[in-house]
Amino acid sequence: MSDIPVYIVEEEARELPCEGCRNGEILDFNFTMAFQPLIDLSSKRVFGYEGLVRGMNNESASSVIKKVTAQNIYKFDQTCRIKAIALAAEAQISERLSINFMPGAIYKPDICIRTTLAAADKYGFPREQITFEVVEAENIIDTLHLQNIINYYKEIGFKVAIDDFGTGYANLDWLAKLAPDSIKIDMSLIRNINKNARQIVIVKALAQLCSELHIDILAEGVETKAERDTLAELDIMKQQGFLYSTPQFEAFPKVPEEKFY
């Protein structure tokens, strides 16, 4: 299932009245996915998995991403979605599936989403179990375009998260303008948080702000029990990181029960 030929997306894209897919370059490389669990300490369970691109022989995400250009980004984005959905459906997971997307790869939300919907129908994966994570590859100047994408995705049943929040170009005004369902706090604010009072103050304030805005919050890059427990004390119970599991090549790893205690 993982080795889905690129031409499947190419053929579907040709049917779309979308300049990006219609005129973009054909992908001359193939890739697959690794998956990392998202856990909830309050219920002591895995509630979702994030799909991360990998080479066909488990090469790093960066080795794949460096092949993405302005000319093939549309078809790359479409292929990522199809592969993640196909693998999740094959594994018959009941948990949420998180798929990264680059706003620059969305030409028109209502058109670009069609291959995603078709893949969900084809492989029998419920769209209400899909979350799209906004990934920043560069400064997003057209926030109105991003807002339109998020609004449309939410209207048709998807959840939307902002990845790597607290670094890069994601500012607090995004919480007001974009109204995401959730944010993922960047690991730069999580690393050694148990030893840094300033980080604790910042993350605590962010958690309180999101609570009042009814935005869910997850901490990325949790690697130690001390980080886990400090975040739990701040009532950040949804977490992700090597403490629980590394990303697994074309697999959906379980988390040992002792990792929750």
C-alpha positions as a Markdown table, in Angstrom:
| # | Residue | x | y | z |
|---|---|---|---|---|
| 1 | Met | 0.0 | 0.0 | 0.0 |
| 2 | Ser | 2.9 | 2.4 | 0.8 |
| 3 | Asp | 4.3 | 2.3 | -2.7 |
| 4 | Ile | 1.4 | 4.2 | -4.3 |
| 5 | Pro | 2.5 | 5.3 | -7.7 |
| 6 | Val | 2.8 | 9.0 | -8.3 |
| 7 | Tyr | 0.8 | 8.7 | -11.5 |
| 8 | Ile | -2.4 | 8.0 | -9.5 |
| 9 | Val | -2.2 | 11.6 | -8.2 |
| 10 | Glu | -1.1 | 12.9 | -11.6 |
| 11 | Glu | -4.2 | 11.4 | -13.3 |
| 12 | Glu | -6.5 | 12.8 | -10.7 |
| 13 | Ala | -4.9 | 16.2 | -10.9 |
| 14 | Arg | -5.4 | 16.5 | -14.6 |
| 15 | Glu | -9.1 | 16.3 | -14.0 |
| 16 | Leu | -9.1 | 19.3 | -11.7 |
| 17 | Pro | -9.7 | 22.9 | -13.0 |
| 18 | Cys | -6.7 | 24.0 | -10.9 |
| 19 | Glu | -3.7 | 25.8 | -12.5 |
| 20 | Gly | -1.3 | 24.5 | -9.8 |
| 21 | Cys | -2.0 | 20.8 | -10.4 |
| 22 | Arg | -2.7 | 21.2 | -14.1 |
| 23 | Asn | 0.5 | 23.1 | -15.0 |
| 24 | Gly | 2.9 | 21.9 | -12.3 |
| 25 | Glu | 5.8 | 19.5 | -12.8 |
| 26 | Ile | 5.3 | 15.8 | -12.5 |
| 27 | Leu | 7.0 | 14.3 | -9.4 |
| 28 | Asp | 10.1 | 12.4 | -10.4 |
| 29 | Phe | 10.5 | 10.8 | -7.0 |
| 30 | Asn | 8.5 | 8.6 | -4.7 |
| 31 | Phe | 8.2 | 8.6 | -0.9 |
| 32 | Thr | 6.3 | 7.1 | 1.9 |
| 33 | Met | 5.4 | 7.9 | 5.6 |
| 34 | Ala | 6.4 | 7.3 | 9.1 |
| 35 | Phe | 4.0 | 7.8 | 12.0 |
| 36 | Gln | 4.4 | 9.1 | 15.5 |
| 37 | Pro | 1.7 | 8.8 | 18.2 |
| 38 | Leu | -0.1 | 11.7 | 19.9 |
| 39 | Ile | -0.9 | 10.8 | 23.5 |
| 40 | Asp | -3.4 | 12.0 | 26.1 |
| 41 | Leu | -2.1 | 11.7 | 29.7 |
| 42 | Ser | -5.6 | 12.3 | 31.1 |
| 43 | Ser | -7.0 | 9.2 | 29.5 |
| 44 | Lys | -3.7 | 7.4 | 29.2 |
| 45 | Arg | -4.2 | 6.5 | 25.6 |
| 46 | Val | -3.0 | 7.3 | 22.1 |
| 47 | Phe | -5.6 | 9.5 | 20.4 |
| 48 | Gly | -3.9 | 10.1 | 17.1 |
| 49 | Tyr | -0.9 | 9.7 | 14.8 |
| 50 | Glu | 1.1 | 12.3 | 12.8 |
| 51 | Gly | 2.2 | 11.3 | 9.3 |
| 52 | Leu | 5.8 | 12.4 | 8.5 |
| 53 | Val | 7.3 | 12.0 | 5.1 |
| 54 | Arg | 10.2 | 9.5 | 4.6 |
| 55 | Gly | 12.1 | 8.2 | 1.7 |
| 56 | Met | 11.3 | 4.7 | 0.3 |
| 57 | Asn | 14.1 | 3.3 | 2.3 |
| 58 | Asn | 13.3 | 5.3 | 5.5 |
| 59 | Glu | 15.5 | 8.2 | 4.4 |
| 60 | Ser | 14.9 | 11.4 | 6.4 |
| 61 | Ala | 12.1 | 13.9 | 5.8 |
| 62 | Ser | 14.7 | 16.5 | 4.8 |
| 63 | Ser | 16.0 | 14.3 | 2.0 |
| 64 | Val | 12.5 | 14.2 | 0.6 |
| 65 | Ile | 11.6 | 17.9 | 1.2 |
| 66 | Lys | 14.7 | 19.1 | -0.6 |
| 67 | Lys | 13.2 | 17.7 | -3.8 |
| 68 | Val | 10.1 | 19.8 | -3.5 |
| 69 | Thr | 10.0 | 22.9 | -5.7 |
| 70 | Ala | 7.6 | 25.7 | -6.6 |
| 71 | Gln | 6.7 | 23.7 | -9.7 |
| 72 | Asn | 5.9 | 20.4 | -8.0 |
| 73 | Ile | 4.7 | 21.5 | -4.6 |
| 74 | Tyr | 1.0 | 21.1 | -5.5 |
| 75 | Lys | 1.3 | 17.5 | -6.6 |
| 76 | Phe | 3.7 | 16.7 | -3.7 |
| 77 | Asp | 1.0 | 18.0 | -1.2 |
| 78 | Gln | -1.7 | 15.9 | -2.9 |
| 79 | Thr | 0.5 | 12.8 | -2.9 |
| 80 | Cys | 1.3 | 13.2 | 0.9 |
| 81 | Arg | -2.4 | 13.2 | 1.7 |
| 82 | Ile | -3.2 | 10.2 | -0.3 |
| 83 | Lys | -0.3 | 8.1 | 1.1 |
| 84 | Ala | -1.1 | 9.0 | 4.7 |
| 85 | Ile | -4.8 | 8.2 | 4.3 |
| 86 | Ala | -4.0 | 4.9 | 2.4 |
| 87 | Leu | -1.6 | 3.7 | 5.1 |
| 88 | Ala | -4.0 | 4.7 | 8.0 |
| 89 | Ala | -6.8 | 2.9 | 6.3 |
| 90 | Glu | -4.7 | -0.2 | 5.6 |
| 91 | Ala | -3.7 | -0.4 | 9.3 |
| 92 | Gln | -7.4 | 0.2 | 10.3 |
| 93 | Ile | -6.6 | 2.7 | 12.9 |
| 94 | Ser | -9.4 | 4.2 | 14.8 |
| 95 | Glu | -7.3 | 7.1 | 16.1 |
| 96 | Arg | -7.1 | 10.6 | 14.6 |
| 97 | Leu | -4.7 | 11.1 | 11.6 |
| 98 | Ser | -2.7 | 14.3 | 11.4 |
| 99 | Ile | -1.4 | 15.4 | 8.0 |
| 100 | Asn | 0.9 | 18.3 | 7.5 |
| 101 | Phe | 0.2 | 20.8 | 4.7 |
| 102 | Met | 2.0 | 23.9 | 3.4 |
| 103 | Pro | -0.4 | 26.8 | 2.7 |
| 104 | Gly | 1.5 | 27.6 | -0.5 |
| 105 | Ala | 0.5 | 24.3 | -1.9 |
| 106 | Ile | -3.2 | 25.1 | -1.7 |
| 107 | Tyr | -4.3 | 26.9 | -4.9 |
| 108 | Lys | -8.0 | 26.9 | -4.2 |
| 109 | Pro | -9.3 | 25.1 | -1.1 |
| 110 | Asp | -12.5 | 23.7 | -2.6 |
| 111 | Ile | -10.6 | 22.3 | -5.6 |
| 112 | Cys | -7.4 | 21.1 | -4.0 |
| 113 | Ile | -9.3 | 19.1 | -1.3 |
| 114 | Arg | -11.0 | 16.9 | -3.9 |
| 115 | Thr | -8.3 | 14.3 | -4.1 |
| 116 | Thr | -8.2 | 14.1 | -0.3 |
| 117 | Leu | -11.9 | 13.5 | -0.2 |
| 118 | Ala | -11.6 | 11.0 | -3.0 |
| 119 | Ala | -8.8 | 9.2 | -1.2 |
| 120 | Ala | -10.8 | 9.1 | 2.1 |
| 121 | Asp | -13.8 | 7.6 | 0.2 |
| 122 | Lys | -11.7 | 5.2 | -1.8 |
| 123 | Tyr | -9.8 | 3.8 | 1.2 |
| 124 | Gly | -12.7 | 4.1 | 3.7 |
| 125 | Phe | -11.1 | 6.5 | 6.1 |
| 126 | Pro | -13.5 | 8.9 | 7.9 |
| 127 | Arg | -12.8 | 12.5 | 7.1 |
| 128 | Glu | -13.9 | 13.5 | 10.7 |
| 129 | Gln | -10.8 | 11.6 | 11.9 |
| 130 | Ile | -8.4 | 13.8 | 9.9 |
| 131 | Thr | -6.6 | 16.9 | 11.2 |
| 132 | Phe | -4.5 | 19.1 | 8.9 |
| 133 | Glu | -1.5 | 20.7 | 10.5 |
| 134 | Val | -0.3 | 24.1 | 9.1 |
| 135 | Val | 3.4 | 23.9 | 8.4 |
| 136 | Glu | 5.5 | 27.0 | 7.9 |
| 137 | Ala | 8.2 | 26.6 | 5.2 |
| 138 | Glu | 8.4 | 30.4 | 4.9 |
| 139 | Asn | 6.8 | 33.6 | 6.0 |
| 140 | Ile | 3.1 | 33.4 | 5.3 |
| 141 | Ile | 2.2 | 36.9 | 4.1 |
| 142 | Asp | -1.3 | 36.1 | 2.8 |
| 143 | Thr | -3.0 | 35.2 | 6.1 |
| 144 | Leu | -6.3 | 35.8 | 4.4 |
| 145 | His | -5.6 | 32.9 | 2.0 |
| 146 | Leu | -4.7 | 30.7 | 5.0 |
| 147 | Gln | -7.8 | 31.8 | 6.8 |
| 148 | Asn | -10.0 | 30.9 | 3.8 |
| 149 | Ile | -8.3 | 27.4 | 3.8 |
| 150 | Ile | -8.9 | 26.8 | 7.4 |
| 151 | Asn | -12.5 | 28.0 | 7.3 |
| 152 | Tyr | -13.3 | 25.8 | 4.4 |
| 153 | Tyr | -11.6 | 22.7 | 5.9 |
| 154 | Lys | -13.5 | 23.2 | 9.1 |
| 155 | Glu | -16.8 | 23.6 | 7.2 |
| 156 | Ile | -16.5 | 20.2 | 5.5 |
| 157 | Gly | -15.6 | 18.3 | 8.7 |
| 158 | Phe | -11.8 | 18.4 | 9.1 |
| 159 | Lys | -9.9 | 19.7 | 12.1 |
| 160 | Val | -7.1 | 22.2 | 11.7 |
| 161 | Ala | -4.0 | 22.6 | 13.9 |
| 162 | Ile | -1.1 | 25.1 | 13.8 |
| 163 | Asp | 2.2 | 23.2 | 14.1 |
| 164 | Asp | 5.4 | 24.5 | 15.7 |
| 165 | Phe | 3.6 | 27.3 | 17.5 |
| 166 | Gly | 5.8 | 29.7 | 19.5 |
| 167 | Thr | 8.6 | 29.9 | 16.9 |
| 168 | Gly | 8.9 | 31.0 | 13.3 |
| 169 | Tyr | 6.1 | 33.1 | 11.9 |
| 170 | Ala | 3.2 | 31.9 | 13.9 |
| 171 | Asn | 2.1 | 34.9 | 16.0 |
| 172 | Leu | -0.5 | 35.3 | 18.6 |
| 173 | Asp | -2.7 | 37.1 | 16.1 |
| 174 | Trp | -3.1 | 33.8 | 14.3 |
| 175 | Leu | -5.2 | 32.6 | 17.2 |
| 176 | Ala | -7.6 | 35.4 | 16.7 |
| 177 | Lys | -7.6 | 35.5 | 12.9 |
| 178 | Leu | -7.4 | 31.8 | 12.1 |
| 179 | Ala | -9.3 | 30.3 | 15.1 |
| 180 | Pro | -7.6 | 26.9 | 14.7 |
| 181 | Asp | -9.0 | 23.8 | 16.5 |
| 182 | Ser | -5.6 | 23.2 | 18.2 |
| 183 | Ile | -2.0 | 24.3 | 18.3 |
| 184 | Lys | 1.2 | 22.3 | 18.9 |
| 185 | Ile | 3.7 | 24.1 | 21.0 |
| 186 | Asp | 7.2 | 24.0 | 19.4 |
| 187 | Met | 9.8 | 21.8 | 21.1 |
| 188 | Ser | 12.0 | 24.8 | 21.6 |
| 189 | Leu | 9.7 | 25.8 | 24.4 |
| 190 | Ile | 9.4 | 22.3 | 25.7 |
| 191 | Arg | 13.0 | 21.2 | 25.9 |
| 192 | Asn | 14.2 | 21.2 | 29.5 |
| 193 | Ile | 11.1 | 23.2 | 30.6 |
| 194 | Asn | 11.4 | 21.6 | 34.0 |
| 195 | Lys | 14.7 | 23.5 | 34.5 |
| 196 | Asn | 13.6 | 26.9 | 33.0 |
| 197 | Ala | 11.2 | 29.1 | 35.0 |
| 198 | Arg | 10.8 | 31.5 | 32.1 |
| 199 | Gln | 9.7 | 28.7 | 29.8 |
| 200 | Ile | 7.2 | 27.6 | 32.4 |
| 201 | Val | 5.7 | 31.1 | 32.6 |
| 202 | Ile | 5.4 | 31.4 | 28.9 |
| 203 | Val | 3.9 | 28.0 | 28.3 |
| 204 | Lys | 1.5 | 28.4 | 31.3 |
| 205 | Ala | 0.3 | 31.7 | 29.9 |
| 206 | Leu | -0.2 | 30.2 | 26.4 |
| 207 | Ala | -2.1 | 27.2 | 27.9 |
| 208 | Gln | -4.4 | 29.6 | 29.8 |
| 209 | Leu | -5.0 | 31.8 | 26.7 |
| 210 | Cys | -5.9 | 28.7 | 24.6 |
| 211 | Ser | -8.2 | 27.5 | 27.3 |
| 212 | Glu | -10.1 | 30.8 | 27.2 |
| 213 | Leu | -10.2 | 30.7 | 23.4 |
| 214 | His | -11.4 | 27.0 | 23.4 |
| 215 | Ile | -8.3 | 26.0 | 21.4 |
| 216 | Asp | -6.9 | 22.6 | 22.2 |
| 217 | Ile | -3.1 | 22.4 | 23.0 |
| 218 | Leu | -0.4 | 19.8 | 22.5 |
| 219 | Ala | 3.3 | 19.8 | 23.5 |
| 220 | Glu | 5.7 | 18.6 | 20.9 |
| 221 | Gly | 9.2 | 17.1 | 21.4 |
| 222 | Val | 8.7 | 15.7 | 24.9 |
| 223 | Glu | 11.8 | 13.5 | 25.6 |
| 224 | Thr | 12.0 | 13.1 | 29.4 |
| 225 | Lys | 9.7 | 12.2 | 32.3 |
| 226 | Ala | 10.6 | 15.5 | 33.9 |
| 227 | Glu | 9.3 | 17.4 | 30.9 |
| 228 | Arg | 6.2 | 15.3 | 30.8 |
| 229 | Asp | 5.4 | 15.9 | 34.5 |
| 230 | Thr | 6.0 | 19.6 | 34.3 |
| 231 | Leu | 3.7 | 19.9 | 31.4 |
| 232 | Ala | 1.1 | 17.9 | 33.2 |
| 233 | Glu | 1.3 | 20.2 | 36.1 |
| 234 | Leu | 0.5 | 23.0 | 33.7 |
| 235 | Asp | -2.5 | 20.9 | 32.6 |
| 236 | Ile | -1.0 | 20.2 | 29.2 |
| 237 | Met | -2.0 | 16.6 | 28.9 |
| 238 | Lys | -1.8 | 16.1 | 25.2 |
| 239 | Gln | 1.8 | 15.4 | 24.2 |
| 240 | Gln | 4.1 | 14.0 | 21.5 |
| 241 | Gly | 7.7 | 13.1 | 21.5 |
| 242 | Phe | 10.5 | 10.5 | 21.7 |
| 243 | Leu | 9.6 | 9.7 | 25.3 |
| 244 | Tyr | 6.6 | 7.9 | 24.0 |
| 245 | Ser | 7.8 | 6.7 | 20.6 |
| 246 | Thr | 10.0 | 7.7 | 17.7 |
| 247 | Pro | 8.3 | 7.9 | 14.3 |
| 248 | Gln | 7.9 | 4.4 | 12.9 |
| 249 | Phe | 8.4 | 3.6 | 9.2 |
| 250 | Glu | 5.0 | 2.8 | 7.7 |
| 251 | Ala | 3.7 | 1.7 | 11.1 |
| 252 | Phe | 1.5 | 3.0 | 13.9 |
| 253 | Pro | 3.3 | 2.3 | 17.1 |
| 254 | Lys | 1.7 | 1.5 | 20.4 |
| 255 | Val | 2.9 | 3.3 | 23.6 |
| 256 | Pro | 3.9 | 1.2 | 26.6 |
| 257 | Glu | 1.6 | 1.7 | 29.6 |
| 258 | Glu | 4.5 | 2.7 | 31.8 |
| 259 | Lys | 5.1 | 5.8 | 29.6 |
| 260 | Phe | 2.0 | 7.3 | 31.0 |
| 261 | Tyr | 3.1 | 7.2 | 34.6 |
